[in-house]
């Protein structure tokens, strides 16, 4: 995204099957640098909600064991 091609970067990100923390960080940084702060915040919130969902699922699995 160094060239400011947010559309291509987002397409590549969306196709990625291994979205690690550094991948999310790079995408959010690129969005912020390219004046798309709201999208970066939305992505952060999405990550946070997904993490909470996984934690709740794990707790349910423990209780059912």
PDB file of N, CA, C and O in Angstrom:
ATOM      1  N   UNK A   1       0.821  -1.180   0.000  1.00  0.00           N
ATOM      2  CA  UNK A   1       0.000   0.000   0.000  1.00  0.00           C
ATOM      3  C   UNK A   1       0.872   1.255   0.000  1.00  0.00           C
ATOM      4  O   UNK A   1       0.368   2.366   0.163  1.00  0.00           O
ATOM      5  N   UNK A   2       2.155   1.078  -0.180  1.00  0.00           N
ATOM      6  CA  UNK A   2       3.066   2.216  -0.202  1.00  0.00           C
ATOM      7  C   UNK A   2       2.740   3.174  -1.340  1.00  0.00           C
ATOM      8  O   UNK A   2       3.064   4.359  -1.272  1.00  0.00           O
ATOM      9  N   UNK A   3       2.105   2.665  -2.378  1.00  0.00           N
ATOM     10  CA  UNK A   3       1.766   3.512  -3.516  1.00  0.00           C
ATOM     11  C   UNK A   3       0.388   4.137  -3.369  1.00  0.00           C
ATOM     12  O   UNK A   3      -0.066   4.843  -4.270  1.00  0.00           O
ATOM     13  N   UNK A   4      -0.279   3.894  -2.260  1.00  0.00           N
ATOM     14  CA  UNK A   4      -1.597   4.461  -2.026  1.00  0.00           C
ATOM     15  C   UNK A   4      -2.723   3.704  -2.699  1.00  0.00           C
ATOM     16  O   UNK A   4      -3.835   4.222  -2.803  1.00  0.00           O
ATOM     17  N   UNK A   5      -2.465   2.506  -3.152  1.00  0.00           N
ATOM     18  CA  UNK A   5      -3.487   1.708  -3.828  1.00  0.00           C
ATOM     19  C   UNK A   5      -4.281   0.909  -2.793  1.00  0.00           C
ATOM     20  O   UNK A   5      -4.089  -0.295  -2.627  1.00  0.00           O
ATOM     21  N   UNK A   6      -5.172   1.611  -2.110  1.00  0.00           N
ATOM     22  CA  UNK A   6      -5.959   1.005  -1.036  1.00  0.00           C
ATOM     23  C   UNK A   6      -6.879  -0.082  -1.578  1.00  0.00           C
ATOM     24  O   UNK A   6      -7.060  -1.117  -0.935  1.00  0.00           O
ATOM     25  N   UNK A   7      -7.455   0.139  -2.738  1.00  0.00           N
ATOM     26  CA  UNK A   7      -8.392  -0.830  -3.313  1.00  0.00           C
ATOM     27  C   UNK A   7      -7.724  -2.179  -3.539  1.00  0.00           C
ATOM     28  O   UNK A   7      -8.282  -3.215  -3.177  1.00  0.00           O
ATOM     29  N   UNK A   8      -6.542  -2.177  -4.131  1.00  0.00           N
ATOM     30  CA  UNK A   8      -5.828  -3.438  -4.369  1.00  0.00           C
ATOM     31  C   UNK A   8      -5.392  -4.083  -3.063  1.00  0.00           C
ATOM     32  O   UNK A   8      -5.461  -5.303  -2.915  1.00  0.00           O
ATOM     33  N   UNK A   9      -4.947  -3.268  -2.121  1.00  0.00           N
ATOM     34  CA  UNK A   9      -4.521  -3.801  -0.822  1.00  0.00           C
ATOM     35  C   UNK A   9      -5.693  -4.453  -0.098  1.00  0.00           C
ATOM     36  O   UNK A   9      -5.543  -5.522   0.494  1.00  0.00           O
ATOM     37  N   UNK A  10      -6.858  -3.811  -0.144  1.00  0.00           N
ATOM     38  CA  UNK A  10      -8.038  -4.380   0.513  1.00  0.00           C
ATOM     39  C   UNK A  10      -8.473  -5.674  -0.168  1.00  0.00           C
ATOM     40  O   UNK A  10      -8.888  -6.620   0.503  1.00  0.00           O
ATOM     41  N   UNK A  11      -8.382  -5.722  -1.487  1.00  0.00           N
ATOM     42  CA  UNK A  11      -8.752  -6.937  -2.212  1.00  0.00           C
ATOM     43  C   UNK A  11      -7.827  -8.084  -1.827  1.00  0.00           C
ATOM     44  O   UNK A  11      -8.283  -9.205  -1.603  1.00  0.00           O
ATOM     45  N   UNK A  12      -6.540  -7.809  -1.751  1.00  0.00           N
ATOM     46  CA  UNK A  12      -5.569  -8.824  -1.346  1.00  0.00           C
ATOM     47  C   UNK A  12      -5.825  -9.261   0.095  1.00  0.00           C
ATOM     48  O   UNK A  12      -5.787 -10.453   0.398  1.00  0.00           O
ATOM     49  N   UNK A  13      -6.082  -8.311   0.972  1.00  0.00           N
ATOM     50  CA  UNK A  13      -6.372  -8.608   2.375  1.00  0.00           C
ATOM     51  C   UNK A  13      -7.614  -9.493   2.484  1.00  0.00           C
ATOM     52  O   UNK A  13      -7.613 -10.478   3.222  1.00  0.00           O
ATOM     53  N   UNK A  14      -8.659  -9.146   1.760  1.00  0.00           N
ATOM     54  CA  UNK A  14      -9.909  -9.914   1.821  1.00  0.00           C
ATOM     55  C   UNK A  14      -9.725 -11.345   1.332  1.00  0.00           C
ATOM     56  O   UNK A  14     -10.383 -12.258   1.831  1.00  0.00           O
ATOM     57  N   UNK A  15      -8.836 -11.552   0.360  1.00  0.00           N
ATOM     58  CA  UNK A  15      -8.594 -12.900  -0.168  1.00  0.00           C
ATOM     59  C   UNK A  15      -7.686 -13.727   0.737  1.00  0.00           C
ATOM     60  O   UNK A  15      -7.638 -14.952   0.625  1.00  0.00           O
ATOM     61  N   UNK A  16      -6.977 -13.060   1.620  1.00  0.00           N
ATOM     62  CA  UNK A  16      -6.032 -13.751   2.499  1.00  0.00           C
ATOM     63  C   UNK A  16      -6.763 -14.695   3.448  1.00  0.00           C
ATOM     64  O   UNK A  16      -7.772 -14.330   4.051  1.00  0.00           O
ATOM     65  N   UNK A  17      -6.242 -15.905   3.569  1.00  0.00           N
ATOM     66  CA  UNK A  17      -6.852 -16.877   4.481  1.00  0.00           C
ATOM     67  C   UNK A  17      -6.155 -16.901   5.834  1.00  0.00           C
ATOM     68  O   UNK A  17      -6.705 -17.425   6.803  1.00  0.00           O
ATOM     69  N   UNK A  18      -4.951 -16.341   5.911  1.00  0.00           N
ATOM     70  CA  UNK A  18      -4.198 -16.297   7.169  1.00  0.00           C
ATOM     71  C   UNK A  18      -4.030 -14.847   7.605  1.00  0.00           C
ATOM     72  O   UNK A  18      -3.014 -14.209   7.328  1.00  0.00           O
ATOM     73  N   UNK A  19      -5.034 -14.352   8.282  1.00  0.00           N
ATOM     74  CA  UNK A  19      -4.997 -12.965   8.744  1.00  0.00           C
ATOM     75  C   UNK A  19      -4.423 -12.930  10.151  1.00  0.00           C
ATOM     76  O   UNK A  19      -5.146 -13.049  11.141  1.00  0.00           O
ATOM     77  N   UNK A  20      -3.122 -12.767  10.217  1.00  0.00           N
ATOM     78  CA  UNK A  20      -2.431 -12.711  11.500  1.00  0.00           C
ATOM     79  C   UNK A  20      -2.465 -11.275  12.036  1.00  0.00           C
ATOM     80  O   UNK A  20      -2.869 -10.344  11.339  1.00  0.00           O
ATOM     81  N   UNK A  21      -2.037 -11.124  13.276  1.00  0.00           N
ATOM     82  CA  UNK A  21      -2.001  -9.792  13.878  1.00  0.00           C
ATOM     83  C   UNK A  21      -1.153  -8.820  13.056  1.00  0.00           C
ATOM     84  O   UNK A  21      -1.589  -7.690  12.835  1.00  0.00           O
ATOM     85  N   UNK A  22       0.050  -9.215  12.589  1.00  0.00           N
ATOM     86  CA  UNK A  22       0.828  -8.276  11.759  1.00  0.00           C
ATOM     87  C   UNK A  22       0.133  -7.907  10.446  1.00  0.00           C
ATOM     88  O   UNK A  22       0.276  -6.782   9.965  1.00  0.00           O
ATOM     89  N   UNK A  23      -0.612  -8.837   9.869  1.00  0.00           N
ATOM     90  CA  UNK A  23      -1.329  -8.542   8.622  1.00  0.00           C
ATOM     91  C   UNK A  23      -2.413  -7.500   8.892  1.00  0.00           C
ATOM     92  O   UNK A  23      -2.554  -6.532   8.145  1.00  0.00           O
ATOM     93  N   UNK A  24      -3.179  -7.706   9.969  1.00  0.00           N
ATOM     94  CA  UNK A  24      -4.188  -6.712  10.344  1.00  0.00           C
ATOM     95  C   UNK A  24      -3.530  -5.366  10.636  1.00  0.00           C
ATOM     96  O   UNK A  24      -4.027  -4.322  10.213  1.00  0.00           O
ATOM     97  N   UNK A  25      -2.414  -5.395  11.356  1.00  0.00           N
ATOM     98  CA  UNK A  25      -1.719  -4.152  11.694  1.00  0.00           C
ATOM     99  C   UNK A  25      -1.265  -3.395  10.461  1.00  0.00           C
ATOM    100  O   UNK A  25      -1.411  -2.175  10.386  1.00  0.00           O
ATOM    101  N   UNK A  26      -0.716  -4.115   9.497  1.00  0.00           N
ATOM    102  CA  UNK A  26      -0.263  -3.477   8.257  1.00  0.00           C
ATOM    103  C   UNK A  26      -1.436  -2.866   7.502  1.00  0.00           C
ATOM    104  O   UNK A  26      -1.332  -1.764   6.963  1.00  0.00           O
ATOM    105  N   UNK A  27      -2.549  -3.586   7.467  1.00  0.00           N
ATOM    106  CA  UNK A  27      -3.719  -3.079   6.757  1.00  0.00           C
ATOM    107  C   UNK A  27      -4.275  -1.837   7.451  1.00  0.00           C
ATOM    108  O   UNK A  27      -4.617  -0.854   6.794  1.00  0.00           O
ATOM    109  N   UNK A  28      -4.364  -1.885   8.770  1.00  0.00           N
ATOM    110  CA  UNK A  28      -4.882  -0.727   9.505  1.00  0.00           C
ATOM    111  C   UNK A  28      -3.947   0.477   9.372  1.00  0.00           C
ATOM    112  O   UNK A  28      -4.410   1.612   9.261  1.00  0.00           O
ATOM    113  N   UNK A  29      -2.638   0.234   9.383  1.00  0.00           N
ATOM    114  CA  UNK A  29      -1.675   1.322   9.203  1.00  0.00           C
ATOM    115  C   UNK A  29      -1.823   1.936   7.819  1.00  0.00           C
ATOM    116  O   UNK A  29      -1.832   3.158   7.671  1.00  0.00           O
ATOM    117  N   UNK A  30      -1.938   1.086   6.810  1.00  0.00           N
ATOM    118  CA  UNK A  30      -2.114   1.575   5.444  1.00  0.00           C
ATOM    119  C   UNK A  30      -3.383   2.387   5.282  1.00  0.00           C
ATOM    120  O   UNK A  30      -3.389   3.418   4.609  1.00  0.00           O
ATOM    121  N   UNK A  31      -4.454   1.923   5.899  1.00  0.00           N
ATOM    122  CA  UNK A  31      -5.707   2.680   5.831  1.00  0.00           C
ATOM    123  C   UNK A  31      -5.543   4.049   6.483  1.00  0.00           C
ATOM    124  O   UNK A  31      -5.996   5.062   5.950  1.00  0.00           O
ATOM    125  N   UNK A  32      -4.898   4.066   7.632  1.00  0.00           N
ATOM    126  CA  UNK A  32      -4.707   5.321   8.359  1.00  0.00           C
ATOM    127  C   UNK A  32      -3.839   6.295   7.569  1.00  0.00           C
ATOM    128  O   UNK A  32      -4.159   7.480   7.470  1.00  0.00           O
ATOM    129  N   UNK A  33      -2.748   5.796   7.011  1.00  0.00           N
ATOM    130  CA  UNK A  33      -1.847   6.647   6.222  1.00  0.00           C
ATOM    131  C   UNK A  33      -2.574   7.247   5.020  1.00  0.00           C
ATOM    132  O   UNK A  33      -2.261   8.354   4.582  1.00  0.00           O
ATOM    133  N   UNK A  34      -3.546   6.502   4.493  1.00  0.00           N
ATOM    134  CA  UNK A  34      -4.273   6.947   3.308  1.00  0.00           C
ATOM    135  C   UNK A  34      -5.615   7.588   3.657  1.00  0.00           C
ATOM    136  O   UNK A  34      -6.570   7.526   2.883  1.00  0.00           O
ATOM    137  N   UNK A  35      -5.665   8.200   4.833  1.00  0.00           N
ATOM    138  CA  UNK A  35      -6.826   8.994   5.265  1.00  0.00           C
ATOM    139  C   UNK A  35      -8.129   8.207   5.339  1.00  0.00           C
ATOM    140  O   UNK A  35      -9.202   8.735   5.051  1.00  0.00           O
ATOM    141  N   UNK A  36      -8.025   6.945   5.727  1.00  0.00           N
ATOM    142  CA  UNK A  36      -9.221   6.118   5.897  1.00  0.00           C
ATOM    143  C   UNK A  36      -9.267   5.596   7.330  1.00  0.00           C
ATOM    144  O   UNK A  36      -9.372   4.397   7.587  1.00  0.00           O
ATOM    145  N   UNK A  37      -9.183   6.558   8.248  1.00  0.00           N
ATOM    146  CA  UNK A  37      -9.126   6.218   9.668  1.00  0.00           C
ATOM    147  C   UNK A  37     -10.362   5.463  10.139  1.00  0.00           C
ATOM    148  O   UNK A  37     -10.261   4.530  10.935  1.00  0.00           O
ATOM    149  N   UNK A  38     -11.531   5.871   9.643  1.00  0.00           N
ATOM    150  CA  UNK A  38     -12.775   5.210  10.064  1.00  0.00           C
ATOM    151  C   UNK A  38     -12.756   3.728   9.711  1.00  0.00           C
ATOM    152  O   UNK A  38     -13.193   2.892  10.502  1.00  0.00           O
ATOM    153  N   UNK A  39     -12.253   3.403   8.532  1.00  0.00           N
ATOM    154  CA  UNK A  39     -12.171   1.996   8.132  1.00  0.00           C
ATOM    155  C   UNK A  39     -11.179   1.242   9.004  1.00  0.00           C
ATOM    156  O   UNK A  39     -11.399   0.077   9.333  1.00  0.00           O
ATOM    157  N   UNK A  40     -10.093   1.897   9.379  1.00  0.00           N
ATOM    158  CA  UNK A  40      -9.111   1.266  10.270  1.00  0.00           C
ATOM    159  C   UNK A  40      -9.734   0.992  11.634  1.00  0.00           C
ATOM    160  O   UNK A  40      -9.514  -0.070  12.217  1.00  0.00           O
ATOM    161  N   UNK A  41     -10.507   1.939  12.139  1.00  0.00           N
ATOM    162  CA  UNK A  41     -11.186   1.751  13.427  1.00  0.00           C
ATOM    163  C   UNK A  41     -12.215   0.639  13.322  1.00  0.00           C
ATOM    164  O   UNK A  41     -12.334  -0.182  14.231  1.00  0.00           O
ATOM    165  N   UNK A  42     -12.960   0.602  12.225  1.00  0.00           N
ATOM    166  CA  UNK A  42     -13.940  -0.471  12.017  1.00  0.00           C
ATOM    167  C   UNK A  42     -13.252  -1.833  12.003  1.00  0.00           C
ATOM    168  O   UNK A  42     -13.769  -2.797  12.566  1.00  0.00           O
ATOM    169  N   UNK A  43     -12.088  -1.911  11.360  1.00  0.00           N
ATOM    170  CA  UNK A  43     -11.348  -3.165  11.304  1.00  0.00           C
ATOM    171  C   UNK A  43     -10.886  -3.574  12.701  1.00  0.00           C
ATOM    172  O   UNK A  43     -10.972  -4.745  13.069  1.00  0.00           O
ATOM    173  N   UNK A  44     -10.399  -2.610  13.474  1.00  0.00           N
ATOM    174  CA  UNK A  44      -9.980  -2.898  14.843  1.00  0.00           C
ATOM    175  C   UNK A  44     -11.152  -3.434  15.653  1.00  0.00           C
ATOM    176  O   UNK A  44     -11.013  -4.425  16.370  1.00  0.00           O
ATOM    177  N   UNK A  45     -12.302  -2.785  15.541  1.00  0.00           N
ATOM    178  CA  UNK A  45     -13.487  -3.236  16.279  1.00  0.00           C
ATOM    179  C   UNK A  45     -13.918  -4.632  15.840  1.00  0.00           C
ATOM    180  O   UNK A  45     -14.350  -5.438  16.665  1.00  0.00           O
ATOM    181  N   UNK A  46     -13.804  -4.915  14.559  1.00  0.00           N
ATOM    182  CA  UNK A  46     -14.145  -6.236  14.031  1.00  0.00           C
ATOM    183  C   UNK A  46     -13.229  -7.309  14.628  1.00  0.00           C
ATOM    184  O   UNK A  46     -13.689  -8.388  15.002  1.00  0.00           O
ATOM    185  N   UNK A  47     -11.944  -7.007  14.714  1.00  0.00           N
ATOM    186  CA  UNK A  47     -10.980  -7.942  15.304  1.00  0.00           C
ATOM    187  C   UNK A  47     -11.332  -8.188  16.763  1.00  0.00           C
ATOM    188  O   UNK A  47     -11.335  -9.327  17.228  1.00  0.00           O
ATOM    189  N   UNK A  48     -11.626  -7.118  17.473  1.00  0.00           N
ATOM    190  CA  UNK A  48     -11.940  -7.223  18.899  1.00  0.00           C
ATOM    191  C   UNK A  48     -13.195  -8.067  19.115  1.00  0.00           C
ATOM    192  O   UNK A  48     -13.213  -8.930  19.993  1.00  0.00           O
ATOM    193  N   UNK A  49     -14.239  -7.830  18.330  1.00  0.00           N
ATOM    194  CA  UNK A  49     -15.472  -8.606  18.467  1.00  0.00           C
ATOM    195  C   UNK A  49     -15.246 -10.070  18.129  1.00  0.00           C
ATOM    196  O   UNK A  49     -15.798 -10.952  18.785  1.00  0.00           O
ATOM    197  N   UNK A  50     -14.437 -10.334  17.110  1.00  0.00           N
ATOM    198  CA  UNK A  50     -14.134 -11.713  16.734  1.00  0.00           C
ATOM    199  C   UNK A  50     -13.385 -12.421  17.855  1.00  0.00           C
ATOM    200  O   UNK A  50     -13.647 -13.589  18.145  1.00  0.00           O
ATOM    201  N   UNK A  51     -12.458 -11.714  18.481  1.00  0.00           N
ATOM    202  CA  UNK A  51     -11.696 -12.286  19.595  1.00  0.00           C
ATOM    203  C   UNK A  51     -12.621 -12.609  20.770  1.00  0.00           C
ATOM    204  O   UNK A  51     -12.493 -13.665  21.390  1.00  0.00           O
ATOM    205  N   UNK A  52     -13.547 -11.708  21.075  1.00  0.00           N
ATOM    206  CA  UNK A  52     -14.503 -11.954  22.159  1.00  0.00           C
ATOM    207  C   UNK A  52     -15.374 -13.165  21.849  1.00  0.00           C
ATOM    208  O   UNK A  52     -15.662 -13.975  22.729  1.00  0.00           O
ATOM    209  N   UNK A  53     -15.788 -13.279  20.601  1.00  0.00           N
ATOM    210  CA  UNK A  53     -16.611 -14.416  20.187  1.00  0.00           C
ATOM    211  C   UNK A  53     -15.852 -15.726  20.381  1.00  0.00           C
ATOM    212  O   UNK A  53     -16.408 -16.704  20.881  1.00  0.00           O
ATOM    213  N   UNK A  54     -14.573 -15.741  19.981  1.00  0.00           N
ATOM    214  CA  UNK A  54     -13.769 -16.956  20.145  1.00  0.00           C
ATOM    215  C   UNK A  54     -13.577 -17.302  21.614  1.00  0.00           C
ATOM    216  O   UNK A  54     -13.616 -18.476  21.984  1.00  0.00           O
ATOM    217  N   UNK A  55     -13.369 -16.292  22.457  1.00  0.00           N
ATOM    218  CA  UNK A  55     -13.206 -16.540  23.893  1.00  0.00           C
ATOM    219  C   UNK A  55     -14.485 -17.120  24.489  1.00  0.00           C
ATOM    220  O   UNK A  55     -14.430 -18.057  25.285  1.00  0.00           O
ATOM    221  N   UNK A  56     -15.627 -16.570  24.109  1.00  0.00           N
ATOM    222  CA  UNK A  56     -16.902 -17.078  24.612  1.00  0.00           C
ATOM    223  C   UNK A  56     -17.141 -18.506  24.152  1.00  0.00           C
ATOM    224  O   UNK A  56     -17.648 -19.332  24.911  1.00  0.00           O
ATOM    225  N   UNK A  57     -16.777 -18.793  22.914  1.00  0.00           N
ATOM    226  CA  UNK A  57     -16.941 -20.146  22.380  1.00  0.00           C
ATOM    227  C   UNK A  57     -16.067 -21.128  23.159  1.00  0.00           C
ATOM    228  O   UNK A  57     -16.500 -22.233  23.484  1.00  0.00           O
ATOM    229  N   UNK A  58     -14.838 -20.717  23.453  1.00  0.00           N
ATOM    230  CA  UNK A  58     -13.928 -21.581  24.215  1.00  0.00           C
ATOM    231  C   UNK A  58     -14.469 -21.844  25.608  1.00  0.00           C
ATOM    232  O   UNK A  58     -14.388 -22.967  26.106  1.00  0.00           O
ATOM    233  N   UNK A  59     -15.020 -20.819  26.239  1.00  0.00           N
ATOM    234  CA  UNK A  59     -15.586 -20.987  27.581  1.00  0.00           C
ATOM    235  C   UNK A  59     -16.777 -21.938  27.550  1.00  0.00           C
ATOM    236  O   UNK A  59     -16.935 -22.759  28.453  1.00  0.00           O
ATOM    237  N   UNK A  60     -17.607 -21.837  26.532  1.00  0.00           N
ATOM    238  CA  UNK A  60     -18.755 -22.742  26.405  1.00  0.00           C
ATOM    239  C   UNK A  60     -18.280 -24.179  26.240  1.00  0.00           C
ATOM    240  O   UNK A  60     -18.846 -25.102  26.827  1.00  0.00           O
ATOM    241  N   UNK A  61     -17.229 -24.361  25.431  1.00  0.00           N
ATOM    242  CA  UNK A  61     -16.690 -25.703  25.222  1.00  0.00           C
ATOM    243  C   UNK A  61     -16.169 -26.282  26.528  1.00  0.00           C
ATOM    244  O   UNK A  61     -16.368 -27.466  26.802  1.00  0.00           O
ATOM    245  N   UNK A  62     -15.506 -25.463  27.337  1.00  0.00           N
ATOM    246  CA  UNK A  62     -14.994 -25.931  28.624  1.00  0.00           C
ATOM    247  C   UNK A  62     -16.136 -26.341  29.542  1.00  0.00           C
ATOM    248  O   UNK A  62     -16.048 -27.355  30.234  1.00  0.00           O
ATOM    249  N   UNK A  63     -17.195 -25.563  29.550  1.00  0.00           N
ATOM    250  CA  UNK A  63     -18.334 -25.867  30.413  1.00  0.00           C
ATOM    251  C   UNK A  63     -19.043 -27.148  29.985  1.00  0.00           C
ATOM    252  O   UNK A  63     -19.561 -27.891  30.819  1.00  0.00           O
ATOM    253  N   UNK A  64     -19.059 -27.395  28.694  1.00  0.00           N
ATOM    254  CA  UNK A  64     -19.740 -28.584  28.182  1.00  0.00           C
ATOM    255  C   UNK A  64     -18.903 -29.844  28.326  1.00  0.00           C
ATOM    256  O   UNK A  64     -19.422 -30.949  28.174  1.00  0.00           O
ATOM    257  N   UNK A  65     -17.630 -29.698  28.614  1.00  0.00           N
ATOM    258  CA  UNK A  65     -16.736 -30.858  28.737  1.00  0.00           C
ATOM    259  C   UNK A  65     -16.971 -31.607  30.021  1.00  0.00           C
ATOM    260  O   UNK A  65     -16.304 -32.608  30.282  1.00  0.00           O
TER     261      UNK A  65
END
